[in-house]
């Protein structure tokens, strides 16, 4: 038993160190800034379903901790990584700091915010690692520990003519410690403590710097085996992080910026093994409360996500597919205010000119520009494919997945944005029965 425990822990430690060194950032989540289970080895091939009946240890640990009791065996360990390639393009007409536009004939060139522009974001590549170990402690109690990328945004416009030097670079890794307890043959409950490790660079007109901070959160979950179907539900608390001195609001004046990952309610229903030994179908629903999340509430509204995924086993192979639909996330113009989170002014890059003010006000037009360029979670549809394979003569399974998020066009006042996201990942899972 001692060797069984030490081996996955040692491999886990080495894998986290090596994958963290290889990973540059975690960006452009398919659900706003969040990844949910869309990058995990098996769930990633089924559009991130797994609230009721997940098919890999990473999904068990990071969606609904009650599903840990579904572990088949004594322990399981997963290591893997996913490549993500966001593609965002934006264009716009001349605008000024007071909301004037060229098309309306109200543009004031003395207070210009943008000129005519059309370009692609130069941020195109990121990698997200994941490593998880799950251990059965008794017939009813299971514990898990692991790390993966949970949230991110990424775009860069510092070389785009007629635009301020805008950049967004958010990478948030979650380290989860979870327990699941089987109350009865049908009911399981679980709880998770999340320790978040985050870095943020958000540049508004050359006004940002990279800041590293920590945060905490948690989740509660349950599953109920209703015979042919398993029902799952979980609640995730907000993860609030204050990034010290993240934004320059006046020359040599750096202000704190608070950004909060939203609270979330998740529901899922999946077929059970009693219904079919080799076929799984799961439908998940997620509600993300962006409208109450500090920072994000300046430009995003509450989001509803519907995901359908399936798996069929043939011999040693697992065939997977999935589809998701997300509600629109960008706030309407009339709902935008005059602040970016707690920031109402940013440094003026033209301050060297004595006729220019030291700071620029955040206006609704400024926020629409942010929606089009540095808040790039507009895509509404996504589909994925996955393949798993039990390697003969071993207790190891190889999982591969790929997904494509699209339908990312958004009209944002005088600006237009269009985005897509391509991901491809793999993972190895050891299961000791």
N, C-alpha and C positions, 0 to 999 in steps of 0.2 A: 504494500500500500504506500509506503514512504516513497519508493521509486516512482510510482504512478503519479504521485503528487508533485514531486520535484521536477520531473522531466518536462511537463507542460509549462511550469512556472519559469524554468530556465530558458526554454525556447521563447516564451512570451517576452521575457526581459530583453533578450538579444534582438528579437524582432522589432520591438518598439524602438529601441535605440537605432537600429539600422534603417527602419522605414522613416523615422523622424528625420534622419539626416538626408534621406533621399527626397523627402517631400518638401517642395518649396512653398506651397500654399494650398488652401482648400477653398475653391471659389465657385460662385455662380450656382447656388442650389436650385433644383428644379421646383421647389415649393417656396417661393420667395427667396430667402437666403438659406433655407434649410434643406437638408438632404433626406431626412427621415431614414427609410431603409433602402432608398433607391440605389445606393452604392454597395450594399452588402453582397457577398458572393452568390447566394441563392435568391434571396428576395429581390436583388437588383435585376434579375431576369424576369421578374413578375411584377414590375412597377412598384416595388416596395411594399407589397402586401405582407402581413405577418403579425397583425394585432391579435388575431385569434389562434393561428396555427403556423408559426414561423418555421422555416426550413434550414436555417443555419444559426449557429450560436450568436453571431453578431446581431442578427435580427431579434433573437430572444432577449438579449440584454438591453437593446436600445429602443424598443417600442413598448412592450408590455411585460414587466418583470414576472407576472403571474405565469407566463408561458415557460419559464424555466423548469417548471415541474414536468413539462413534456419531454425532458431529456431522456433519451433511450440509452441507458447504460450508466456507468459510474462517473465518467467525465468526458469532456469534449474540449477541443482546442482548435481555433481557427486563426490563420494568418493570411493576409491578402492585401491588395491595393487596387485602386481604381483610378484610371486616367480620365480627366474631364477636359473638354475643349469647348469653351463658350464662344459664340460668334454673335457679336452685337454691332449693328450699324445704326447711325443716327444722322439726322439732317435737320436744318432749321433755317429760319429767316432772321434778318436783323431784329434784335430786340434791345430794349433799354432797361435800366434798373427799376423803372417805375411801371413796367408792364406794357409800355408802348411797343408796337410792332410795325414793321414795314407795310404789311398788307392792310393794316387799319389806318395807315397814314399818320400814326402817332409816334413814330420812332424819333427819339432824340439822340443824335450822334454824339452829343457832349456827355451823355450818360450811358453809353453803349454797354450792354452786357455781352451780346454776341453779334457777329457779322453773319453773312450767309455762309453756311458750312454743310458739308456732307462727308462722312468718313466712317471707318470701321475702328472699333476699339482695338488697340494693339496688345491687349491681354488675351491670350489664346490657349494657354496650357496650365494645368494644375494636376496634382496627384494627391489622393487621399488614402492613407494607410488604415488598416484595421487589424487588431489582434485581440482575441478574447479567449478566456479559459473559464469553463463551467465545471463545477464539482458537486456531485450528489453527496450530501452529508448524512442523509437518512432516507428511509422510504418516502418520507413526506417533505423533506427540506432540501432545497437546492440553492447553491450560491454561485455567483458569477462576478468576474472582474474583467474589464477590458477598456480599450481605447479605439476611437475612430473619429473621423471628421464629421461634425454634425451641422455646421453652418458655414456659409462663406459667400462673399461677393467679390467680383473682380472685373475691373475695367480700367482703361487708361487712355487719356485723350490729351496728353501733354504735348504732342506734336501736331495737333490739328489746328489748321489756320482758322482764325476768327472765333476761337473758343478760349475761355479761360483754361488754365492748366488743371483740368479735373482728373482725379484719380480715386478709385475705391479699391481697397485691398484688405478684406476681412477674412481671417482664418480662425475658426473656433473648433478646437478639439475637445471632445467630451471623454472623461474617464469615469466610467460607471461602476459602482459597487452595488450589487443587487441580490435580493433573496426572494425566492418563491416558496410558498407553503401550500401543500395540498390539504385543504380542509376536509374534503370528502372525496368520494369517487368521482363526483361531478364538478365540484367547486374548488378553484385554486385562487390564491391571492398573492400579491407581491409588492415590493417596495424597492425604490432605487434612490441612491444618493449620487448626484452628479457633481464632479469637480471639473470646471471648465477652464481651459488654458487658451487664451485668445490673444491675437495680435490684430491691430487695426492701423491702417493708413487711409485717411480720407482727406483728400486735397480739394479745397474749394478756392479757386484762384490762387494757387501756389501757397496755400495756407495750412498744409498738413504736415505731420511727421508720424513715423511709425512708433506705436506704443504697444507694450505687452502688459496684459493684466490678467487677473484671475476672477472667477465667479463660481457660485454654487447654485444648485437647483435640486430637483427631485421629482419623482413620479410615483403614482400608485396605480395598481391594475388588478384586474380579475378576469378569470375565464370560467365559463360554465359549459360543460359537456351535455348537450341536449339530445344525445343519441346520434342521429345522422349528421348533426351539425354542432360546431363549437362556436360559442359566442365569446367575444373578448371586448374589454373596454379598459381604457386607461386615461389618466389625467397627468399632464406634465406642467410643472410650475414654471413661471417665468425665470429666466436667468439674466439678472441685471448686472451689467459691468460698466463702471465708470473709467474711461480712458483718460488718464491724467495728462493735461497739456497737449491734447491731440490736435487742436485746431488753433491757428494763429488768428486772433480776432482783431488785432491791431499790430503795428510794427513792434516786434519783440514782446508781445503780450500773448501768451498761450493759455487757452481756456480748456477746462475739462469738458469731455463730451460723454454723455450717458447713452448707452445703446443696450436695449433689452430684448433678448430672444423671447418670443411671445408665449403666454400660456396656451395650452392646447388640449383639446378633447379628442379622443380617438375611439372609434367603434369598428368592430370587424365581425364578420360571420364567415365560417369556413366549413367545408365538408369534413367529416371525420373519417377515420379508418374504418369505422363501422359501416359507413356508406360505401366506401371504396378503398381497398388496400393500396392501389396503385395510382389513383387519380385524386388530385386536390384542386378545388376551386375556392377562391376567397375574394370577398368584396369588402373593402375598407372605406371608411369615411373619416376625414380629419377636418377639424375646425381650428384655425389659427387666429388668435385675437390680436392681429397687428395694430388695430385701432387703439389699443390700450398699452402698446409696447413703446417705451420711451425711445425716442429717435426715429424709429420706423413709422410711428403714428403721424409724423409730419408729411409723409407722402404715400403711405400704403393704407389700405382698408382691410377689414377682416376677410379671410380667405376660406373657401370651402373646396375640399379636394376629394374626388371620388376615384378609387383605384380598383381595377379588376385584374386578378392574376390567376394563372393556372399552371399545374404541373402534372405530367404523366410519366410514369416509370415503365420502361421497357427493358427487361433484363437488368444490366448494370447501369443503364443510361436514364437520365432525367431530362425530359423536354419541357421547357418553360416559355411562357409568353405573358404579356400584360399590357394594359392600357390605362391611362389616367386622364382625367379632365379636371382642370383647376379654374375656379372663378377668377374674374379679373381682379387685379391687385392694386392698380394705380388709383389713387384718389382723384375725384373730379376736381376741376379748377375751382369751383365755388367752395370746396371743402379745404382748400389749402390756406395756410396762415402766413405769418411773417417770421417764422423761426425754423431752424433745422435742429429738431430736438430742443436743447436748451441754448442753442446758438442763434443770436439775432443779427450779429455782424461778423464779417470776415475781413481779413486784411486786404487792402487794395493793392494789387501788384503794380499799379501805376503811381504809387505814393511818392516816387522820386520826383515826379512832376509837382512843383509847388502849387499848381492850380487844382490838384486832385486831393480828395479827402483821404485820411489815413485808413478808413474802413468803409466797406460797402454793406448796405442793408440786405438782409435776406427777405426776398419778396416772393409772392406766388409765382411770378415768372421764373425766378431763380429756382424755386422748387420744381417747376415743370422741367427745367433744364436738367436738374438732378434726376428726376424720374426717367428722362430719356437717355441719360448717359451713365450715371453711377449707381442707379437702382435698377438693375437689369433683370428682374425676375418676371418678365411679362408673358412668357410662353404659357399657353393654356392647355395644350395637349402633349401627350408623350406616349410612346410605345416602346416595348423592350422585348428582348429575346434572351434566353439563357439555356445552358447545357451543363448538366452534371454527370459525373461518371465515377462509380465505385471501382477503384483500382483493384483488380483481382489479387488475392493472396495477401492483402493488407487491410487495415482498418481506416484507410484514407480515401476521401472523396475529393475530386477536383471539380470546381465550379467555375464556369465562365459566364459573363453577361455583357450585354451591350444595350444602350438605350438612346433614343433621340427625342428631345423635347423641341416642339415647334409651335406654330401658330402664335408667334410672338410680336405681331404688329400692334402698335399703340399710337394713337393720335393724342398728343399732349400739348394742347394749345398751339403755339407756333412751331412746335417740334414734333418730329416723328421718329419712333424707334422701332426696330425689328430685330428679334434675337432668336437664336436656337442654341441647343446644348447637346453635344455628343459625348457619351461616356462609354468606356470599355473597362471591364475589371475581371479579376480572377481571385480565387481563394482556395486554400487547402484546409480541409477539416479532418482532424484525427478524432475518432470516437472509440473509447475504450468501454467495452461492455463487461 
